[in-house]
Amino acid sequence: MPKMKTKSSAKKRFKVTGTGKIKRKHAFKSHILTKKSKKRKLALTHSTLVHVSDEANIKQQLRLK
């Protein structure tokens, strides 16, 4: 049986932490930045964790158990 491939899009967007949680970046930080406040842009810079309800779906895309 062939190996299971990971979703390339998920592989590029998510990283797994040492404790097994999944890290992600914030959206809305790529363009049209002039109208966004400095505070808002700074908050979007920091990475955050994926919500618990989405974790199972992303782990399946990354082919993690």
PQR file of N, CA, C, O and H, with PARSE charges and radii, in Angstrom:
ATOM      1  N   MET A   1       0.838  -1.175   0.000 -0.4000 1.5000
ATOM      2  CA  MET A   1       0.000   0.000   0.000 -0.0000 2.0000
ATOM      3  C   MET A   1       0.890   1.248   0.000  0.5500 1.7000
ATOM      4  O   MET A   1       1.891   1.275   0.716 -0.5500 1.4000
ATOM      5  N   PRO A   2       0.553   2.287  -0.785 -0.5600 1.5000
ATOM      6  CA  PRO A   2       1.423   3.471  -0.851  0.2800 2.0000
ATOM      7  C   PRO A   2       1.351   4.305   0.422  0.5500 1.7000
ATOM      8  O   PRO A   2       0.415   4.205   1.215 -0.5500 1.4000
ATOM      9  N   LYS A   3       2.370   5.124   0.579 -0.4000 1.5000
ATOM     10  CA  LYS A   3       2.407   6.018   1.739 -0.0000 2.0000
ATOM     11  C   LYS A   3       1.314   7.074   1.611  0.5500 1.7000
ATOM     12  O   LYS A   3       0.932   7.455   0.504 -0.5500 1.4000
ATOM     13  H   LYS A   3       3.130   5.205  -0.066  0.4000 1.0000
ATOM     14  N   MET A   4       0.817   7.543   2.753 -0.4000 1.5000
ATOM     15  CA  MET A   4      -0.188   8.606   2.758 -0.0000 2.0000
ATOM     16  C   MET A   4       0.520   9.945   2.609  0.5500 1.7000
ATOM     17  O   MET A   4       1.463  10.234   3.347 -0.5500 1.4000
ATOM     18  H   MET A   4       1.128   7.234   3.651  0.4000 1.0000
ATOM     19  N   LYS A   5       0.081  10.750   1.676 -0.4000 1.5000
ATOM     20  CA  LYS A   5       0.695  12.064   1.469 -0.0000 2.0000
ATOM     21  C   LYS A   5       0.025  13.103   2.360  0.5500 1.7000
ATOM     22  O   LYS A   5      -1.180  13.051   2.605 -0.5500 1.4000
ATOM     23  H   LYS A   5      -0.684  10.515   1.077  0.4000 1.0000
ATOM     24  N   THR A   6       0.837  14.053   2.841 -0.4000 1.5000
ATOM     25  CA  THR A   6       0.274  15.159   3.612 -0.0000 2.0000
ATOM     26  C   THR A   6      -0.265  16.194   2.631  0.5500 1.7000
ATOM     27  O   THR A   6       0.168  16.249   1.480 -0.5500 1.4000
ATOM     28  H   THR A   6       1.816  14.096   2.642  0.4000 1.0000
ATOM     29  N   LYS A   7      -1.214  17.016   3.091 -0.4000 1.5000
ATOM     30  CA  LYS A   7      -1.712  18.111   2.267 -0.0000 2.0000
ATOM     31  C   LYS A   7      -0.634  19.189   2.228  0.5500 1.7000
ATOM     32  O   LYS A   7      -0.206  19.680   3.273 -0.5500 1.4000
ATOM     33  H   LYS A   7      -1.565  16.971   4.026  0.4000 1.0000
ATOM     34  N   SER A   8      -0.196  19.555   1.033 -0.4000 1.5000
ATOM     35  CA  SER A   8       0.885  20.540   0.908 -0.0000 2.0000
ATOM     36  C   SER A   8       0.493  21.884   1.490  0.5500 1.7000
ATOM     37  O   SER A   8       1.329  22.580   2.066 -0.5500 1.4000
ATOM     38  H   SER A   8      -0.543  19.156   0.184  0.4000 1.0000
ATOM     39  N   SER A   9      -0.776  22.257   1.347 -0.4000 1.5000
ATOM     40  CA  SER A   9      -1.216  23.555   1.872 -0.0000 2.0000
ATOM     41  C   SER A   9      -1.138  23.575   3.399  0.5500 1.7000
ATOM     42  O   SER A   9      -0.743  24.583   3.985 -0.5500 1.4000
ATOM     43  H   SER A   9      -1.455  21.691   0.879  0.4000 1.0000
ATOM     44  N   ALA A  10      -1.511  22.471   4.042 -0.4000 1.5000
ATOM     45  CA  ALA A  10      -1.459  22.391   5.501 -0.0000 2.0000
ATOM     46  C   ALA A  10      -0.010  22.354   5.987  0.5500 1.7000
ATOM     47  O   ALA A  10       0.324  22.944   7.015 -0.5500 1.4000
ATOM     48  H   ALA A  10      -1.832  21.653   3.565  0.4000 1.0000
ATOM     49  N   LYS A  11       0.837  21.662   5.247 -0.4000 1.5000
ATOM     50  CA  LYS A  11       2.249  21.555   5.595 -0.0000 2.0000
ATOM     51  C   LYS A  11       2.908  22.934   5.633  0.5500 1.7000
ATOM     52  O   LYS A  11       3.776  23.193   6.468 -0.5500 1.4000
ATOM     53  H   LYS A  11       0.565  21.183   4.413  0.4000 1.0000
ATOM     54  N   LYS A  12       2.487  23.821   4.719 -0.4000 1.5000
ATOM     55  CA  LYS A  12       3.062  25.166   4.643 -0.0000 2.0000
ATOM     56  C   LYS A  12       2.505  26.102   5.706  0.5500 1.7000
ATOM     57  O   LYS A  12       3.181  27.054   6.097 -0.5500 1.4000
ATOM     58  H   LYS A  12       1.782  23.611   4.041  0.4000 1.0000
ATOM     59  N   ARG A  13       1.280  25.853   6.185 -0.4000 1.5000
ATOM     60  CA  ARG A  13       0.598  26.802   7.069 -0.0000 2.0000
ATOM     61  C   ARG A  13       0.715  26.498   8.555  0.5500 1.7000
ATOM     62  O   ARG A  13       0.582  27.402   9.379 -0.5500 1.4000
ATOM     63  H   ARG A  13       0.731  25.080   5.868  0.4000 1.0000
ATOM     64  N   PHE A  14       0.962  25.247   8.909 -0.4000 1.5000
ATOM     65  CA  PHE A  14       0.921  24.854  10.319 -0.0000 2.0000
ATOM     66  C   PHE A  14       2.213  24.194  10.759  0.5500 1.7000
ATOM     67  O   PHE A  14       2.889  23.525   9.978 -0.5500 1.4000
ATOM     68  H   PHE A  14       1.071  24.512   8.239  0.4000 1.0000
ATOM     69  N   LYS A  15       2.548  24.400  12.052 -0.4000 1.5000
ATOM     70  CA  LYS A  15       3.694  23.735  12.674 -0.0000 2.0000
ATOM     71  C   LYS A  15       3.211  23.085  13.959  0.5500 1.7000
ATOM     72  O   LYS A  15       2.308  23.602  14.617 -0.5500 1.4000
ATOM     73  H   LYS A  15       1.999  24.944  12.687  0.4000 1.0000
ATOM     74  N   VAL A  16       3.803  21.958  14.319 -0.4000 1.5000
ATOM     75  CA  VAL A  16       3.431  21.262  15.543 -0.0000 2.0000
ATOM     76  C   VAL A  16       4.414  21.649  16.637  0.5500 1.7000
ATOM     77  O   VAL A  16       5.626  21.611  16.427 -0.5500 1.4000
ATOM     78  H   VAL A  16       4.536  21.538  13.784  0.4000 1.0000
ATOM     79  N   THR A  17       3.898  22.022  17.805 -0.4000 1.5000
ATOM     80  CA  THR A  17       4.744  22.400  18.932 -0.0000 2.0000
ATOM     81  C   THR A  17       5.254  21.139  19.621  0.5500 1.7000
ATOM     82  O   THR A  17       4.856  20.027  19.275 -0.5500 1.4000
ATOM     83  H   THR A  17       2.913  22.053  17.975  0.4000 1.0000
ATOM     84  N   GLY A  18       6.129  21.321  20.588 -0.4000 1.5000
ATOM     85  CA  GLY A  18       6.692  20.197  21.327 -0.0000 2.0000
ATOM     86  C   GLY A  18       5.657  19.440  22.120  0.5500 1.7000
ATOM     87  O   GLY A  18       5.802  18.237  22.339 -0.5500 1.4000
ATOM     88  H   GLY A  18       6.453  22.225  20.869  0.4000 1.0000
ATOM     89  N   THR A  19       4.607  20.125  22.559 -0.4000 1.5000
ATOM     90  CA  THR A  19       3.559  19.473  23.348 -0.0000 2.0000
ATOM     91  C   THR A  19       2.458  18.886  22.469  0.5500 1.7000
ATOM     92  O   THR A  19       1.501  18.311  22.988 -0.5500 1.4000
ATOM     93  H   THR A  19       4.489  21.102  22.381  0.4000 1.0000
ATOM     94  N   GLY A  20       2.576  19.021  21.144 -0.4000 1.5000
ATOM     95  CA  GLY A  20       1.598  18.424  20.240 -0.0000 2.0000
ATOM     96  C   GLY A  20       0.498  19.354  19.787  0.5500 1.7000
ATOM     97  O   GLY A  20      -0.382  18.950  19.026 -0.5500 1.4000
ATOM     98  H   GLY A  20       3.354  19.488  20.723  0.4000 1.0000
ATOM     99  N   LYS A  21       0.534  20.608  20.247 -0.4000 1.5000
ATOM    100  CA  LYS A  21      -0.460  21.573  19.782 -0.0000 2.0000
ATOM    101  C   LYS A  21      -0.033  22.085  18.407  0.5500 1.7000
ATOM    102  O   LYS A  21       1.113  21.903  17.997 -0.5500 1.4000
ATOM    103  H   LYS A  21       1.249  20.936  20.865  0.4000 1.0000
ATOM    104  N   ILE A  22      -0.964  22.727  17.699 -0.4000 1.5000
ATOM    105  CA  ILE A  22      -0.672  23.193  16.343 -0.0000 2.0000
ATOM    106  C   ILE A  22      -0.655  24.712  16.316  0.5500 1.7000
ATOM    107  O   ILE A  22      -1.591  25.371  16.769 -0.5500 1.4000
ATOM    108  H   ILE A  22      -1.895  22.876  18.032  0.4000 1.0000
ATOM    109  N   LYS A  23       0.438  25.256  15.771 -0.4000 1.5000
ATOM    110  CA  LYS A  23       0.639  26.696  15.702 -0.0000 2.0000
ATOM    111  C   LYS A  23       0.214  27.210  14.335  0.5500 1.7000
ATOM    112  O   LYS A  23       0.373  26.514  13.332 -0.5500 1.4000
ATOM    113  H   LYS A  23       1.198  24.721  15.402  0.4000 1.0000
ATOM    114  N   ARG A  24      -0.324  28.420  14.290 -0.4000 1.5000
ATOM    115  CA  ARG A  24      -0.726  29.026  13.027 -0.0000 2.0000
ATOM    116  C   ARG A  24      -0.405  30.511  13.053  0.5500 1.7000
ATOM    117  O   ARG A  24      -0.134  31.080  14.111 -0.5500 1.4000
ATOM    118  H   ARG A  24      -0.454  28.985  15.105  0.4000 1.0000
ATOM    119  N   LYS A  25      -0.438  31.135  11.878 -0.4000 1.5000
ATOM    120  CA  LYS A  25      -0.261  32.583  11.776 -0.0000 2.0000
ATOM    121  C   LYS A  25      -1.616  33.236  11.584  0.5500 1.7000
ATOM    122  O   LYS A  25      -2.580  32.593  11.168 -0.5500 1.4000
ATOM    123  H   LYS A  25      -0.658  30.673  11.019  0.4000 1.0000
ATOM    124  N   HIS A  26      -1.674  34.524  11.893 -0.4000 1.5000
ATOM    125  CA  HIS A  26      -2.914  35.269  11.719 -0.0000 2.0000
ATOM    126  C   HIS A  26      -3.112  35.645  10.248  0.5500 1.7000
ATOM    127  O   HIS A  26      -2.147  35.808   9.500 -0.5500 1.4000
ATOM    128  H   HIS A  26      -0.891  35.046  12.230  0.4000 1.0000
ATOM    129  N   ALA A  27      -4.358  35.776   9.855 -0.4000 1.5000
ATOM    130  CA  ALA A  27      -4.699  36.239   8.512 -0.0000 2.0000
ATOM    131  C   ALA A  27      -4.725  37.772   8.489  0.5500 1.7000
ATOM    132  O   ALA A  27      -4.542  38.405   9.529 -0.5500 1.4000
ATOM    133  H   ALA A  27      -5.141  35.643  10.462  0.4000 1.0000
ATOM    134  N   PHE A  28      -4.945  38.356   7.346 -0.4000 1.5000
ATOM    135  CA  PHE A  28      -5.106  39.800   7.139 -0.0000 2.0000
ATOM    136  C   PHE A  28      -3.834  40.600   7.434  0.5500 1.7000
ATOM    137  O   PHE A  28      -3.915  41.721   7.937 -0.5500 1.4000
ATOM    138  H   PHE A  28      -5.093  37.842   6.502  0.4000 1.0000
ATOM    139  N   LYS A  29      -2.669  40.040   7.130 -0.4000 1.5000
ATOM    140  CA  LYS A  29      -1.427  40.767   7.370 -0.0000 2.0000
ATOM    141  C   LYS A  29      -0.592  40.853   6.092  0.5500 1.7000
ATOM    142  O   LYS A  29       0.595  41.175   6.151 -0.5500 1.4000
ATOM    143  H   LYS A  29      -2.603  39.130   6.722  0.4000 1.0000
ATOM    144  N   SER A  30      -1.201  40.569   4.937 -0.4000 1.5000
ATOM    145  CA  SER A  30      -0.393  40.506   3.715 -0.0000 2.0000
ATOM    146  C   SER A  30      -0.461  41.761   2.855  0.5500 1.7000
ATOM    147  O   SER A  30       0.540  42.120   2.236 -0.5500 1.4000
ATOM    148  H   SER A  30      -2.165  40.308   4.889  0.4000 1.0000
ATOM    149  N   HIS A  31      -1.594  42.435   2.794 -0.4000 1.5000
ATOM    150  CA  HIS A  31      -1.703  43.636   1.964 -0.0000 2.0000
ATOM    151  C   HIS A  31      -2.794  44.544   2.521  0.5500 1.7000
ATOM    152  O   HIS A  31      -3.498  44.180   3.464 -0.5500 1.4000
ATOM    153  H   HIS A  31      -2.408  42.143   3.298  0.4000 1.0000
ATOM    154  N   ILE A  32      -2.926  45.726   1.929 -0.4000 1.5000
ATOM    155  CA  ILE A  32      -3.838  46.785   2.393 -0.0000 2.0000
ATOM    156  C   ILE A  32      -3.567  47.069   3.879  0.5500 1.7000
ATOM    157  O   ILE A  32      -4.469  47.014   4.715 -0.5500 1.4000
ATOM    158  H   ILE A  32      -2.355  46.021   1.164  0.4000 1.0000
ATOM    159  N   LEU A  33      -2.307  47.372   4.176 -0.4000 1.5000
ATOM    160  CA  LEU A  33      -1.907  47.585   5.564 -0.0000 2.0000
ATOM    161  C   LEU A  33      -2.001  49.046   5.983  0.5500 1.7000
ATOM    162  O   LEU A  33      -1.884  49.352   7.170 -0.5500 1.4000
ATOM    163  H   LEU A  33      -1.574  47.417   3.497  0.4000 1.0000
ATOM    164  N   THR A  34      -2.211  49.959   5.027 -0.4000 1.5000
ATOM    165  CA  THR A  34      -2.199  51.381   5.354 -0.0000 2.0000
ATOM    166  C   THR A  34      -3.383  51.789   6.213  0.5500 1.7000
ATOM    167  O   THR A  34      -3.256  52.680   7.054 -0.5500 1.4000
ATOM    168  H   THR A  34      -2.306  49.710   4.063  0.4000 1.0000
ATOM    169  N   LYS A  35      -4.526  51.159   6.020 -0.4000 1.5000
ATOM    170  CA  LYS A  35      -5.716  51.546   6.786 -0.0000 2.0000
ATOM    171  C   LYS A  35      -5.803  50.838   8.132  0.5500 1.7000
ATOM    172  O   LYS A  35      -6.664  51.172   8.946 -0.5500 1.4000
ATOM    173  H   LYS A  35      -4.629  50.436   5.337  0.4000 1.0000
ATOM    174  N   LYS A  36      -4.929  49.867   8.383 -0.4000 1.5000
ATOM    175  CA  LYS A  36      -4.957  49.146   9.654 -0.0000 2.0000
ATOM    176  C   LYS A  36      -4.048  49.849  10.661  0.5500 1.7000
ATOM    177  O   LYS A  36      -2.977  50.345  10.313 -0.5500 1.4000
ATOM    178  H   LYS A  36      -4.230  49.595   7.722  0.4000 1.0000
ATOM    179  N   SER A  37      -4.492  49.881  11.903 -0.4000 1.5000
ATOM    180  CA  SER A  37      -3.719  50.572  12.936 -0.0000 2.0000
ATOM    181  C   SER A  37      -2.451  49.790  13.267  0.5500 1.7000
ATOM    182  O   SER A  37      -2.354  48.590  13.012 -0.5500 1.4000
ATOM    183  H   SER A  37      -5.363  49.478  12.187  0.4000 1.0000
ATOM    184  N   LYS A  38      -1.486  50.500  13.841 -0.4000 1.5000
ATOM    185  CA  LYS A  38      -0.227  49.883  14.217 -0.0000 2.0000
ATOM    186  C   LYS A  38      -0.462  48.789  15.269  0.5500 1.7000
ATOM    187  O   LYS A  38       0.173  47.734  15.235 -0.5500 1.4000
ATOM    188  H   LYS A  38      -1.565  51.475  14.048  0.4000 1.0000
ATOM    189  N   LYS A  39      -1.369  49.056  16.186 -0.4000 1.5000
ATOM    190  CA  LYS A  39      -1.711  48.088  17.239 -0.0000 2.0000
ATOM    191  C   LYS A  39      -2.277  46.804  16.636  0.5500 1.7000
ATOM    192  O   LYS A  39      -1.930  45.699  17.053 -0.5500 1.4000
ATOM    193  H   LYS A  39      -1.884  49.912  16.213  0.4000 1.0000
ATOM    194  N   ARG A  40      -3.149  46.970  15.652 -0.4000 1.5000
ATOM    195  CA  ARG A  40      -3.780  45.815  15.006 -0.0000 2.0000
ATOM    196  C   ARG A  40      -2.754  44.994  14.224  0.5500 1.7000
ATOM    197  O   ARG A  40      -2.765  43.765  14.279 -0.5500 1.4000
ATOM    198  H   ARG A  40      -3.431  47.867  15.312  0.4000 1.0000
ATOM    199  N   LYS A  41      -1.863  45.681  13.494 -0.4000 1.5000
ATOM    200  CA  LYS A  41      -0.844  44.985  12.717 -0.0000 2.0000
ATOM    201  C   LYS A  41       0.139  44.246  13.624  0.5500 1.7000
ATOM    202  O   LYS A  41       0.578  43.141  13.304 -0.5500 1.4000
ATOM    203  H   LYS A  41      -1.853  46.680  13.449  0.4000 1.0000
ATOM    204  N   LEU A  42       0.475  44.853  14.739 -0.4000 1.5000
ATOM    205  CA  LEU A  42       1.392  44.226  15.682 -0.0000 2.0000
ATOM    206  C   LEU A  42       0.770  42.974  16.294  0.5500 1.7000
ATOM    207  O   LEU A  42       1.452  41.968  16.489 -0.5500 1.4000
ATOM    208  H   LEU A  42       0.119  45.751  14.999  0.4000 1.0000
ATOM    209  N   ALA A  43      -0.527  43.040  16.597 -0.4000 1.5000
ATOM    210  CA  ALA A  43      -1.230  41.883  17.157 -0.0000 2.0000
ATOM    211  C   ALA A  43      -1.298  40.743  16.135  0.5500 1.7000
ATOM    212  O   ALA A  43      -1.237  39.574  16.513 -0.5500 1.4000
ATOM    213  H   ALA A  43      -1.080  43.858  16.439  0.4000 1.0000
ATOM    214  N   LEU A  44      -1.421  41.068  14.859 -0.4000 1.5000
ATOM    215  CA  LEU A  44      -1.494  40.048  13.809 -0.0000 2.0000
ATOM    216  C   LEU A  44      -0.139  39.399  13.528  0.5500 1.7000
ATOM    217  O   LEU A  44      -0.074  38.324  12.931 -0.5500 1.4000
ATOM    218  H   LEU A  44      -1.470  42.018  14.551  0.4000 1.0000
ATOM    219  N   THR A  45       0.937  40.050  13.958 -0.4000 1.5000
ATOM    220  CA  THR A  45       2.283  39.531  13.712 -0.0000 2.0000
ATOM    221  C   THR A  45       2.539  38.245  14.493  0.5500 1.7000
ATOM    222  O   THR A  45       3.168  37.320  13.979 -0.5500 1.4000
ATOM    223  H   THR A  45       0.884  40.923  14.443  0.4000 1.0000
ATOM    224  N   HIS A  46       2.056  38.186  15.728 -0.4000 1.5000
ATOM    225  CA  HIS A  46       2.352  37.057  16.603 -0.0000 2.0000
ATOM    226  C   HIS A  46       1.547  35.821  16.205  0.5500 1.7000
ATOM    227  O   HIS A  46       0.377  35.911  15.834 -0.5500 1.4000
ATOM    228  H   HIS A  46       1.546  38.938  16.145  0.4000 1.0000
ATOM    229  N   SER A  47       2.203  34.672  16.290 -0.4000 1.5000
ATOM    230  CA  SER A  47       1.495  33.427  15.974 -0.0000 2.0000
ATOM    231  C   SER A  47       0.641  33.000  17.156  0.5500 1.7000
ATOM    232  O   SER A  47       0.842  33.454  18.283 -0.5500 1.4000
ATOM    233  H   SER A  47       3.154  34.599  16.591  0.4000 1.0000
ATOM    234  N   THR A  48      -0.306  32.129  16.885 -0.4000 1.5000
ATOM    235  CA  THR A  48      -1.225  31.656  17.919 -0.0000 2.0000
ATOM    236  C   THR A  48      -1.495  30.174  17.696  0.5500 1.7000
ATOM    237  O   THR A  48      -0.994  29.581  16.740 -0.5500 1.4000
ATOM    238  H   THR A  48      -0.470  31.761  15.969  0.4000 1.0000
ATOM    239  N   LEU A  49      -2.276  29.588  18.567 -0.4000 1.5000
ATOM    240  CA  LEU A  49      -2.597  28.171  18.463 -0.0000 2.0000
ATOM    241  C   LEU A  49      -3.925  27.973  17.735  0.5500 1.7000
ATOM    242  O   LEU A  49      -4.809  28.829  17.773 -0.5500 1.4000
ATOM    243  H   LEU A  49      -2.683  30.070  19.343  0.4000 1.0000
ATOM    244  N   VAL A  50      -4.041  26.842  17.084 -0.4000 1.5000
ATOM    245  CA  VAL A  50      -5.274  26.467  16.400 -0.0000 2.0000
ATOM    246  C   VAL A  50      -6.319  26.110  17.454  0.5500 1.7000
ATOM    247  O   VAL A  50      -5.984  25.539  18.492 -0.5500 1.4000
ATOM    248  H   VAL A  50      -3.323  26.146  17.053  0.4000 1.0000
ATOM    249  N   HIS A  51      -7.568  26.440  17.193 -0.4000 1.5000
ATOM    250  CA  HIS A  51      -8.650  26.133  18.129 -0.0000 2.0000
ATOM    251  C   HIS A  51      -8.813  24.620  18.257  0.5500 1.7000
ATOM    252  O   HIS A  51      -8.585  23.872  17.305 -0.5500 1.4000
ATOM    253  H   HIS A  51      -7.839  26.903  16.349  0.4000 1.0000
ATOM    254  N   VAL A  52      -9.209  24.191  19.439 -0.4000 1.5000
ATOM    255  CA  VAL A  52      -9.337  22.764  19.745 -0.0000 2.0000
ATOM    256  C   VAL A  52     -10.288  22.053  18.782  0.5500 1.7000
ATOM    257  O   VAL A  52     -10.044  20.907  18.405 -0.5500 1.4000
ATOM    258  H   VAL A  52      -9.395  24.798  20.212  0.4000 1.0000
ATOM    259  N   SER A  53     -11.355  22.717  18.389 -0.4000 1.5000
ATOM    260  CA  SER A  53     -12.341  22.081  17.503 -0.0000 2.0000
ATOM    261  C   SER A  53     -11.790  21.858  16.094  0.5500 1.7000
ATOM    262  O   SER A  53     -12.308  21.013  15.364 -0.5500 1.4000
ATOM    263  H   SER A  53     -11.553  23.648  18.695  0.4000 1.0000
ATOM    264  N   ASP A  54     -10.755  22.596  15.698 -0.4000 1.5000
ATOM    265  CA  ASP A  54     -10.155  22.428  14.371 -0.0000 2.0000
ATOM    266  C   ASP A  54      -8.931  21.519  14.377  0.5500 1.7000
ATOM    267  O   ASP A  54      -8.457  21.114  13.315 -0.5500 1.4000
ATOM    268  H   ASP A  54     -10.335  23.283  16.291  0.4000 1.0000
ATOM    269  N   GLU A  55      -8.420  21.196  15.552 -0.4000 1.5000
ATOM    270  CA  GLU A  55      -7.172  20.437  15.654 -0.0000 2.0000
ATOM    271  C   GLU A  55      -7.247  19.069  14.979  0.5500 1.7000
ATOM    272  O   GLU A  55      -6.317  18.683  14.272 -0.5500 1.4000
ATOM    273  H   GLU A  55      -8.805  21.524  16.414  0.4000 1.0000
ATOM    274  N   ALA A  56      -8.320  18.343  15.183 -0.4000 1.5000
ATOM    275  CA  ALA A  56      -8.433  16.993  14.624 -0.0000 2.0000
ATOM    276  C   ALA A  56      -8.383  17.026  13.103  0.5500 1.7000
ATOM    277  O   ALA A  56      -7.742  16.176  12.486 -0.5500 1.4000
ATOM    278  H   ALA A  56      -9.076  18.657  15.758  0.4000 1.0000
ATOM    279  N   ASN A  57      -9.049  17.994  12.498 -0.4000 1.5000
ATOM    280  CA  ASN A  57      -9.072  18.128  11.045 -0.0000 2.0000
ATOM    281  C   ASN A  57      -7.675  18.424  10.496  0.5500 1.7000
ATOM    282  O   ASN A  57      -7.264  17.853   9.486 -0.5500 1.4000
ATOM    283  H   ASN A  57      -9.570  18.684  12.999  0.4000 1.0000
ATOM    284  N   ILE A  58      -6.962  19.308  11.161 -0.4000 1.5000
ATOM    285  CA  ILE A  58      -5.621  19.686  10.683 -0.0000 2.0000
ATOM    286  C   ILE A  58      -4.630  18.549  10.896  0.5500 1.7000
ATOM    287  O   ILE A  58      -3.770  18.304  10.050 -0.5500 1.4000
ATOM    288  H   ILE A  58      -7.297  19.771  11.982  0.4000 1.0000
ATOM    289  N   LYS A  59      -4.751  17.858  12.021 -0.4000 1.5000
ATOM    290  CA  LYS A  59      -3.882  16.702  12.263 -0.0000 2.0000
ATOM    291  C   LYS A  59      -4.108  15.634  11.200  0.5500 1.7000
ATOM    292  O   LYS A  59      -3.164  14.962  10.784 -0.5500 1.4000
ATOM    293  H   LYS A  59      -5.449  18.058  12.708  0.4000 1.0000
ATOM    294  N   GLN A  60      -5.341  15.476  10.764 -0.4000 1.5000
ATOM    295  CA  GLN A  60      -5.636  14.502   9.710 -0.0000 2.0000
ATOM    296  C   GLN A  60      -5.000  14.939   8.390  0.5500 1.7000
ATOM    297  O   GLN A  60      -4.507  14.102   7.633 -0.5500 1.4000
ATOM    298  H   GLN A  60      -6.108  16.022  11.102  0.4000 1.0000
ATOM    299  N   GLN A  61      -5.008  16.241   8.110 -0.4000 1.5000
ATOM    300  CA  GLN A  61      -4.381  16.748   6.883 -0.0000 2.0000
ATOM    301  C   GLN A  61      -2.862  16.608   6.920  0.5500 1.7000
ATOM    302  O   GLN A  61      -2.221  16.389   5.892 -0.5500 1.4000
ATOM    303  H   GLN A  61      -5.409  16.921   8.725  0.4000 1.0000
ATOM    304  N   LEU A  62      -2.295  16.739   8.122 -0.4000 1.5000
ATOM    305  CA  LEU A  62      -0.844  16.570   8.290 -0.0000 2.0000
ATOM    306  C   LEU A  62      -0.455  15.108   8.477  0.5500 1.7000
ATOM    307  O   LEU A  62       0.727  14.784   8.595 -0.5500 1.4000
ATOM    308  H   LEU A  62      -2.816  16.917   8.957  0.4000 1.0000
ATOM    309  N   ARG A  63      -1.450  14.229   8.504 -0.4000 1.5000
ATOM    310  CA  ARG A  63      -1.275  12.796   8.692 -0.0000 2.0000
ATOM    311  C   ARG A  63      -0.611  12.481  10.032  0.5500 1.7000
ATOM    312  O   ARG A  63       0.284  11.640  10.119 -0.5500 1.4000
ATOM    313  H   ARG A  63      -2.410  14.492   8.409  0.4000 1.0000
ATOM    314  N   LEU A  64      -1.076  13.182  11.082 -0.4000 1.5000
ATOM    315  CA  LEU A  64      -0.634  12.906  12.440 -0.0000 2.0000
ATOM    316  C   LEU A  64      -1.730  12.111  13.136  0.5500 1.7000
ATOM    317  O   LEU A  64      -2.902  12.206  12.771 -0.5500 1.4000
ATOM    318  H   LEU A  64      -1.803  13.864  11.012  0.4000 1.0000
ATOM    319  N   LYS A  65      -1.358  11.349  14.112 -0.4000 1.5000
ATOM    320  CA  LYS A  65      -2.355  10.565  14.857 -0.0000 2.0000
ATOM    321  C   LYS A  65      -2.908  11.382  15.983  0.5500 1.7000
ATOM    322  O   LYS A  65      -3.761  10.905  16.731 -0.5500 1.4000
ATOM    323  H   LYS A  65      -0.406  11.271  14.409  0.4000 1.0000
TER
END
